[in-house]
């Protein structure tokens, strides 16, 4: 159960703040059900998720310790060499799921594949990959920032700082 003020990761929406928990008096809402009223951290929209199915759509953000452990694992990330159409399908599934370890892998994989292409004098990835990269990086940074208590734009510096101590 989440409370007002808590943060959670909502599938397809990223990190959201729980504004309230209770019954809704809006068209289409079951008056006998409790709902979470959520606000994505990057948007002014409002989401309503029935509390009885929230386990399917929401999860708590990772802890500070989990975030630091994940950051420390960056040097050990290996990238996949799957064909483009398989890779893009996998990326889209990962974006929808929003798990930070998988998002981190996507960011590192696309970055490395583009770096390898540039080194070989080839054009970098498709525009689709660029948008997936930005979305994965945004979702990852949003959750990590809440877990460690900084702004999303500060996450790359935090990562560098943690890794420089390893």
N, C-alpha and C positions, 0 to 999 in steps of 0.2 A: 504494500500500500504506500502510495506517495502522498506527501502533504504539500500544502501551499508553500511555495518558495523552493521546493526541491527541483533538481535538474534531472532530466531523463533523456535518453536517446530514443527517438521515435523513428521507426522504419520509414524511409522516404522523406523525412523532414529534418533529421539531424538532432542536435541538442536543443531541447525545449525546456522552458521554465514552467512549472506547474503553477498556474495562477489561482486555481480553486478546485475543490472537489465537492460535488453535490449534484442535485437534480437540476435539470434544465427545463426552462419553459420556452422552448423555441420549436418551431414547426419541424416535425420529423423525429424529435427526441422522445424516447419512451419516458413518460412522467414517473414511472416507478423505478427507473434505473439511476444509479449514480454515474456521473461522468467526470473525467479529468478535463479541465479547461487548460489548454497548453498554449504557450506562445513560443515559436521558434526564435532562437537568439539572433538570427540574422534577418528576421522578417517581422512585419507588423500584423501578419495574419493570425487567426486564432483557430486552434484545433480542438475538437471535442471527441474524446475517446471513451467509450463505455468502460467503466472500471472492471466489469466482469470479463472483458476480453483484453485488458491491458497487457497481460503477460505475453500475448501474441504479437503486440505492436510496439511495446515499450520495454526498455531495460535501464537499470541504473547506470550512470556514467561510471567509468573505471575509477579506482582509487588513485591517490597520489603515488602510492608504492607501485601499483600496476603500471602507471604511466611511466615512471622512472625506469622500471624494469624493461618495458617495451622500448624505450629510447635506447637503453644500454644494449639491446639486441640488434640495433641497426647494423653494426659491422658484420653480423652473421647472416643477414638476409641474402638469399639467393634468388636469382630471377629466372623466370620461365622463358623458354624459347618456342612456345606454341605458335601455330599459324595465326595470322592476324584475325581472322573471323572468330576463331575460338577464344583468343585473348580478349577481344572486345566484348564478347558475350559474358565471359567470366568477370570482366571489369564491371559491367552493368549489374550483375548479380551482387557483387561486392558493394557497390554504391547503394543498392537498395537495402542490403543487410546492415551496413554501417559499422561493422566490427572494426575497432581501431587497428588491430594487428594486420588484418587483411587490407585495410585502407593504406597502411604504411607500406605494405608490399607493393601495392599498385603504384604509389608515388615513386618508390625507389626503382621499380621495374621500368616504368615509362621514362624516368630520368636517365637511367642507365642505357636503355635502348636508344634514346635520342643521342646521348653522348657517344655511343659506339658508332652510330650512323654518321655523326659529324666527323669523327676521327677517320672514318673511311671515305669521307668526301661525299657521302650520300645525303639526300634530303632527310630531314627529321620526320617523325611520325605524322600520322594523319591528323586533320583538324579534330576529328572525333576523339583521338587520344589526348589532344591538348585540352579539350573541354573536360574529359574524364579526369585528367591529371589535376586540373584546377578544382574540380568538385571533390575529389578524394583528399586533396591537400586541405581544402577548406573544412571538410567534415572531421578529418583527423585533428587539425589544429584547434577546432572548436571544442572537441571533447578533451583533448590534452590540456588546453588552457583552463577549463573548468576544474579538471582534476588537480592541477598543480597551482592554481591561483594566479594566473597571469592573463594578459590579453592574447587573443589568437595571433596577432602580428608578432608577438614576442616569442612564440614557440620555436622558430628556427634558431634564435639566439640561445634559448634554454637548451635545445638539443646540442648545439655546439659546445656549450659550457659543460654539460653532463659528459659528453663524449671526450672532451679534452682532459677530463679528470681520470678517464679509464686508462 
